[in-house]
Amino acid sequence: MGRGRQKAKATKQAREMKYFTPATDYSALQRELSGPSSRPSSRYPEEPAEPDYSAYEDKYADQFGEEDDEDEDSRRIG
């Protein structure tokens, strides 16, 4: 008995959502699509550049060896 009323309400809501046409603000859409206007590209223009760590990249690689080989040997199956 209650299912018919519930289905009718759901159908009504679905129809309202399907045919709903909100008012479109075309000037706001144009501003959004045109991109930023004369504003700085970053919030922090004096942000320092990231330091170059390439000199330290393989400094300790030979000292510790390959970690993947140790992980395979320490695993036990079964």
DRENRO-129170 format. One record per atom (N, C-alpha, C, O): residue number from 1; atom name; x, y, z. Coordinates in steps of 0.05 Angstrom, whole numbers. Atoms other than C-alpha are relative to their C-alpha. Example, Ala and Ser with C-alpha at 12.3 -4.5 7.8 and 13.67 -1.06 7.14 Angstrom:
+-----+------+--------+--------+--------+
: pos : site :      u :      v :      w :
+-----+------+--------+--------+--------+
:   1 :    N :     18 :    -24 :      0 :
:   1 :   CA :    246 :    -90 :    156 :
:   1 :    C :     18 :     24 :      0 :
:   1 :    O :     39 :     24 :     13 :
:   2 :    N :    -16 :    -24 :     -1 :
:   2 :   CA :    273 :    -21 :    143 :
:   2 :    C :    -15 :     22 :     14 :
:   2 :    O :     -5 :     44 :     18 :
+-----+------+--------+--------+--------+
END
This chain:
+-----+------+--------+--------+--------+
: pos : site :      u :      v :      w :
+-----+------+--------+--------+--------+
:   1 :    N :     16 :    -24 :      0 :
:   1 :   CA :      0 :      0 :      0 :
:   1 :    C :     17 :     25 :      0 :
:   1 :    O :     11 :     44 :    -15 :
:   2 :    N :    -17 :    -23 :     -2 :
:   2 :   CA :     55 :     49 :     17 :
:   2 :    C :     20 :      2 :    -24 :
:   2 :    O :     31 :     23 :    -29 :
:   3 :    N :    -20 :      1 :     22 :
:   3 :   CA :     99 :     28 :    -42 :
:   3 :    C :     -9 :     17 :    -23 :
:   3 :    O :      9 :     30 :    -36 :
:   4 :    N :      9 :    -17 :     22 :
:   4 :   CA :     56 :     63 :    -94 :
:   4 :    C :      5 :     29 :      4 :
:   4 :    O :     13 :     43 :    -14 :
:   5 :    N :     -5 :    -29 :     -7 :
:   5 :   CA :     61 :    130 :    -59 :
:   5 :    C :     30 :      6 :     -1 :
:   5 :    O :     38 :     27 :    -11 :
:   6 :    N :    -29 :     -4 :      0 :
:   6 :   CA :    136 :    121 :    -50 :
:   6 :    C :     11 :      1 :    -29 :
:   6 :    O :     28 :     17 :    -35 :
:   7 :    N :     -9 :      1 :     28 :
:   7 :   CA :    146 :    103 :   -124 :
:   7 :    C :     -8 :     25 :    -15 :
:   7 :    O :      7 :     36 :    -31 :
:   8 :    N :     10 :    -24 :     13 :
:   8 :   CA :    104 :    162 :   -147 :
:   8 :    C :     17 :     24 :      8 :
:   8 :    O :     24 :     41 :     -8 :
:   9 :    N :    -17 :    -22 :     -9 :
:   9 :   CA :    145 :    209 :   -104 :
:   9 :    C :     28 :     -1 :    -13 :
:   9 :    O :     39 :     19 :    -21 :
:  10 :    N :    -26 :      3 :     12 :
:  10 :   CA :    210 :    180 :   -131 :
:  10 :    C :     -1 :      8 :    -30 :
:  10 :    O :     18 :     20 :    -40 :
:  11 :    N :      3 :     -7 :     29 :
:  11 :   CA :    185 :    187 :   -203 :
:  11 :    C :     -2 :     30 :     -3 :
:  11 :    O :     10 :     42 :    -21 :
:  12 :    N :      3 :    -29 :      2 :
:  12 :   CA :    165 :    259 :   -190 :
:  12 :    C :     27 :     14 :      5 :
:  12 :    O :     33 :     33 :    -10 :
:  13 :    N :    -26 :    -11 :     -5 :
:  13 :   CA :    233 :    275 :   -160 :
:  13 :    C :     19 :     -4 :    -24 :
:  13 :    O :     34 :     14 :    -31 :
:  14 :    N :    -17 :      5 :     23 :
:  14 :   CA :    269 :    242 :   -219 :
:  14 :    C :     -7 :     18 :    -23 :
:  14 :    O :     10 :     28 :    -37 :
:  15 :    N :      9 :    -17 :     22 :
:  15 :   CA :    227 :    281 :   -269 :
:  15 :    C :      8 :     29 :      5 :
:  15 :    O :     16 :     43 :    -14 :
:  16 :    N :     -8 :    -27 :     -7 :
:  16 :   CA :    242 :    346 :   -232 :
:  16 :    C :     30 :      4 :     -5 :
:  16 :    O :     38 :     25 :    -15 :
:  17 :    N :    -29 :     -2 :      4 :
:  17 :   CA :    317 :    332 :   -233 :
:  17 :    C :      7 :     -1 :    -30 :
:  17 :    O :     25 :     13 :    -39 :
:  18 :    N :     -6 :      3 :     29 :
:  18 :   CA :    315 :    312 :   -307 :
:  18 :    C :     -5 :     26 :    -15 :
:  18 :    O :     11 :     34 :    -32 :
:  19 :    N :      8 :    -23 :     16 :
:  19 :   CA :    280 :    374 :   -332 :
:  19 :    C :      7 :     27 :     14 :
:  19 :    O :     -2 :     48 :      4 :
:  20 :    N :     -8 :    -25 :    -14 :
:  20 :   CA :    309 :    425 :   -282 :
:  20 :    C :     21 :     15 :    -16 :
:  20 :    O :     41 :      3 :    -24 :
:  21 :    N :    -19 :    -17 :     15 :
:  21 :   CA :    344 :    482 :   -318 :
:  21 :    C :      6 :     24 :     17 :
:  21 :    O :    -10 :     43 :     17 :
:  22 :    N :     -7 :    -23 :    -16 :
:  22 :   CA :    379 :    529 :   -270 :
:  22 :    C :      8 :     24 :    -17 :
:  22 :    O :     16 :     21 :    -40 :
:  23 :    N :     -9 :    -24 :     13 :
:  23 :   CA :    393 :    601 :   -289 :
:  23 :    C :     30 :      0 :     -3 :
:  23 :    O :     44 :     -4 :     17 :
:  24 :    N :    -29 :      1 :      5 :
:  24 :   CA :    462 :    604 :   -321 :
:  24 :    C :     11 :     28 :      0 :
:  24 :    O :      1 :     46 :    -14 :
:  25 :    N :    -14 :    -25 :     -1 :
:  25 :   CA :    508 :    662 :   -305 :
:  25 :    C :     23 :     -1 :    -20 :
:  25 :    O :     45 :    -10 :    -14 :
:  26 :    N :    -20 :      2 :     22 :
:  26 :   CA :    545 :    669 :   -371 :
:  26 :    C :     24 :     18 :      5 :
:  26 :    O :     46 :     11 :     -4 :
:  27 :    N :    -23 :    -17 :     -5 :
:  27 :   CA :    589 :    726 :   -347 :
:  27 :    C :     19 :    -13 :     19 :
:  27 :    O :     44 :    -11 :     16 :
:  28 :    N :    -17 :     15 :    -19 :
:  28 :   CA :    615 :    684 :   -289 :
:  28 :    C :     14 :    -23 :    -15 :
:  28 :    O :     38 :    -28 :     -9 :
:  29 :    N :    -12 :     22 :     15 :
:  29 :   CA :    627 :    626 :   -337 :
:  29 :    C :     23 :     11 :    -18 :
:  29 :    O :     44 :     -1 :    -20 :
:  30 :    N :    -20 :    -12 :     17 :
:  30 :   CA :    666 :    672 :   -384 :
:  30 :    C :     25 :      8 :     17 :
:  30 :    O :     47 :      4 :      8 :
:  31 :    N :    -23 :     -7 :    -17 :
:  31 :   CA :    709 :    698 :   -326 :
:  31 :    C :     16 :    -25 :      8 :
:  31 :    O :     41 :    -25 :      9 :
:  32 :    N :    -13 :     25 :     -8 :
:  32 :   CA :    724 :    626 :   -304 :
:  32 :    C :     16 :    -11 :    -23 :
:  32 :    O :     38 :    -21 :    -19 :
:  33 :    N :    -14 :     12 :     23 :
:  33 :   CA :    743 :    603 :   -374 :
:  33 :    C :     22 :     18 :    -11 :
:  33 :    O :     41 :      7 :    -24 :
:  34 :    N :    -20 :    -17 :     11 :
:  34 :   CA :    784 :    664 :   -391 :
:  34 :    C :     26 :     -1 :     15 :
:  34 :    O :     47 :      8 :      5 :
:  35 :    N :    -24 :      3 :    -15 :
:  35 :   CA :    834 :    648 :   -337 :
:  35 :    C :      4 :     23 :     20 :
:  35 :    O :    -13 :     41 :     22 :
:  36 :    N :     -5 :    -21 :    -20 :
:  36 :   CA :    866 :    691 :   -283 :
:  36 :    C :      6 :     27 :    -13 :
:  36 :    O :     19 :     29 :    -33 :
:  37 :    N :     -6 :    -27 :      9 :
:  37 :   CA :    867 :    766 :   -292 :
:  37 :    C :     22 :     11 :     17 :
:  37 :    O :     22 :      5 :     41 :
:  38 :    N :    -22 :    -14 :    -13 :
:  38 :   CA :    928 :    806 :   -270 :
:  38 :    C :      6 :     -7 :     29 :
:  38 :    O :     17 :      9 :     44 :
:  39 :    N :     -7 :     10 :    -27 :
:  39 :   CA :    934 :    765 :   -206 :
:  39 :    C :     26 :    -16 :     -2 :
:  39 :    O :     31 :    -28 :    -23 :
:  40 :    N :    -25 :     16 :      1 :
:  40 :   CA :   1000 :    733 :   -188 :
:  40 :    C :     -6 :    -30 :     -2 :
:  40 :    O :    -27 :    -39 :      7 :
:  41 :    N :      5 :     29 :      5 :
:  41 :   CA :   1006 :    660 :   -209 :
:  41 :    C :      4 :    -17 :     25 :
:  41 :    O :     -7 :    -39 :     26 :
:  42 :    N :     -5 :     15 :    -24 :
:  42 :   CA :   1029 :    638 :   -140 :
:  42 :    C :     -9 :     16 :     24 :
:  42 :    O :     -8 :     40 :     24 :
:  43 :    N :      8 :    -14 :    -24 :
:  43 :   CA :   1003 :    654 :    -71 :
:  43 :    C :     25 :     11 :     14 :
:  43 :    O :     23 :     32 :     28 :
:  44 :    N :    -25 :     -9 :    -13 :
:  44 :   CA :   1076 :    661 :    -48 :
:  44 :    C :     20 :      5 :    -22 :
:  44 :    O :     35 :    -13 :    -29 :
:  45 :    N :    -18 :     -5 :     23 :
:  45 :   CA :   1116 :    695 :   -103 :
:  45 :    C :     29 :     -2 :      8 :
:  45 :    O :     46 :     -7 :     -9 :
:  46 :    N :    -28 :      2 :     -8 :
:  46 :   CA :   1180 :    695 :    -61 :
:  46 :    C :      7 :    -28 :      9 :
:  46 :    O :     27 :    -32 :     24 :
:  47 :    N :     -5 :     27 :     -8 :
:  47 :   CA :   1177 :    620 :    -52 :
:  47 :    C :     27 :    -10 :    -11 :
:  47 :    O :     32 :     -8 :    -35 :
:  48 :    N :    -26 :      8 :      9 :
:  48 :   CA :   1248 :    592 :    -54 :
:  48 :    C :     -2 :    -26 :    -18 :
:  48 :    O :    -20 :    -42 :    -15 :
:  49 :    N :     -2 :     24 :     17 :
:  49 :   CA :   1267 :    540 :   -107 :
:  49 :    C :      9 :    -23 :     17 :
:  49 :    O :     24 :    -20 :     36 :
:  50 :    N :     -9 :     24 :    -14 :
:  50 :   CA :   1277 :    469 :    -84 :
:  50 :    C :     30 :     -5 :     -4 :
:  50 :    O :     39 :     -3 :    -27 :
:  51 :    N :    -28 :      4 :      3 :
:  51 :   CA :   1350 :    454 :    -70 :
:  51 :    C :      7 :    -24 :    -17 :
:  51 :    O :    -10 :    -43 :    -20 :
:  52 :    N :     -9 :     22 :     18 :
:  52 :   CA :   1389 :    408 :   -117 :
:  52 :    C :     13 :    -21 :     17 :
:  52 :    O :     34 :    -16 :     29 :
:  53 :    N :    -10 :     22 :    -16 :
:  53 :   CA :   1400 :    342 :    -82 :
:  53 :    C :     14 :    -22 :    -17 :
:  53 :    O :     20 :    -43 :     -6 :
:  54 :    N :    -11 :     20 :     17 :
:  54 :   CA :   1430 :    306 :   -141 :
:  54 :    C :     28 :     -9 :      8 :
:  54 :    O :     37 :    -31 :      2 :
:  55 :    N :    -27 :      7 :     -9 :
:  55 :   CA :   1500 :    308 :   -110 :
:  55 :    C :     -1 :    -22 :     21 :
:  55 :    O :     19 :    -37 :     25 :
:  56 :    N :      2 :     19 :    -22 :
:  56 :   CA :   1475 :    265 :    -52 :
:  56 :    C :    -15 :    -25 :     -8 :
:  56 :    O :    -20 :    -43 :      9 :
:  57 :    N :     18 :     21 :      8 :
:  57 :   CA :   1434 :    216 :    -93 :
:  57 :    C :     11 :    -28 :      5 :
:  57 :    O :     -3 :    -44 :     17 :
:  58 :    N :    -12 :     27 :     -3 :
:  58 :   CA :   1481 :    155 :    -93 :
:  58 :    C :     23 :      0 :     19 :
:  58 :    O :     40 :    -18 :     17 :
:  59 :    N :    -22 :     -2 :    -17 :
:  59 :   CA :   1528 :    176 :    -39 :
:  59 :    C :      4 :    -25 :     18 :
:  59 :    O :     26 :    -34 :     22 :
:  60 :    N :     -1 :     23 :    -18 :
:  60 :   CA :   1511 :    117 :      7 :
:  60 :    C :     -9 :    -26 :    -13 :
:  60 :    O :    -13 :    -46 :      1 :
:  61 :    N :     11 :     24 :     13 :
:  61 :   CA :   1486 :     67 :    -45 :
:  61 :    C :     20 :    -23 :      2 :
:  61 :    O :     10 :    -46 :      6 :
:  62 :    N :    -20 :     22 :     -1 :
:  62 :   CA :   1551 :     26 :    -45 :
:  62 :    C :      4 :    -11 :     28 :
:  62 :    O :     10 :    -34 :     32 :
:  63 :    N :     -5 :      8 :    -28 :
:  63 :   CA :   1555 :     24 :     31 :
:  63 :    C :    -21 :    -20 :     10 :
:  63 :    O :    -14 :    -38 :     25 :
:  64 :    N :     21 :     17 :    -10 :
:  64 :   CA :   1488 :    -11 :     42 :
:  64 :    C :     -8 :    -22 :    -19 :
:  64 :    O :    -21 :    -41 :    -10 :
:  65 :    N :      7 :     21 :     19 :
:  65 :   CA :   1480 :    -52 :    -21 :
:  65 :    C :    -29 :      0 :     -8 :
:  65 :    O :    -44 :     19 :     -3 :
:  66 :    N :     27 :      2 :      9 :
:  66 :   CA :   1416 :    -76 :    -51 :
:  66 :    C :    -18 :    -10 :     22 :
:  66 :    O :    -13 :    -31 :     35 :
:  67 :    N :     19 :      8 :    -21 :
:  67 :   CA :   1357 :    -80 :     -3 :
:  67 :    C :    -19 :    -22 :    -10 :
:  67 :    O :    -28 :    -38 :      5 :
:  68 :    N :     19 :     19 :     11 :
:  68 :   CA :   1314 :   -121 :    -50 :
:  68 :    C :     10 :    -29 :      3 :
:  68 :    O :     -6 :    -47 :      9 :
:  69 :    N :    -11 :     27 :     -3 :
:  69 :   CA :   1361 :   -182 :    -46 :
:  69 :    C :     -3 :    -10 :     28 :
:  69 :    O :     -9 :    -33 :     32 :
:  70 :    N :      2 :      8 :    -28 :
:  70 :   CA :   1359 :   -183 :     30 :
:  70 :    C :    -29 :     -7 :      6 :
:  70 :    O :    -34 :    -26 :     21 :
:  71 :    N :     28 :      6 :     -6 :
:  71 :   CA :   1282 :   -181 :     31 :
:  71 :    C :     -8 :    -27 :    -11 :
:  71 :    O :    -23 :    -41 :      2 :
:  72 :    N :      7 :     26 :     12 :
:  72 :   CA :   1277 :   -241 :    -16 :
:  72 :    C :     11 :    -23 :     17 :
:  72 :    O :     -2 :    -44 :     19 :
:  73 :    N :    -13 :     22 :    -15 :
:  73 :   CA :   1325 :   -283 :     26 :
:  73 :    C :    -13 :     -4 :     27 :
:  73 :    O :    -14 :    -27 :     37 :
:  74 :    N :     11 :      2 :    -28 :
:  74 :   CA :   1291 :   -268 :     93 :
:  74 :    C :    -29 :    -11 :      0 :
:  74 :    O :    -39 :    -18 :     21 :
:  75 :    N :     28 :     10 :      1 :
:  75 :   CA :   1221 :   -289 :     69 :
:  75 :    C :      0 :    -31 :      0 :
:  75 :    O :     17 :    -44 :    -12 :
:  76 :    N :      4 :     29 :     -1 :
:  76 :   CA :   1198 :   -359 :     84 :
:  76 :    C :    -27 :     -7 :    -12 :
:  76 :    O :    -47 :      6 :     -7 :
:  77 :    N :     25 :      8 :     12 :
:  77 :   CA :   1146 :   -394 :     44 :
:  77 :    C :     -9 :    -26 :     14 :
:  77 :    O :      6 :    -45 :     17 :
:  78 :    N :     11 :     25 :    -12 :
:  78 :   CA :   1101 :   -445 :     78 :
:  78 :    C :     -6 :      2 :     28 :
:  78 :    O :    -15 :    -18 :     39 :
+-----+------+--------+--------+--------+
END
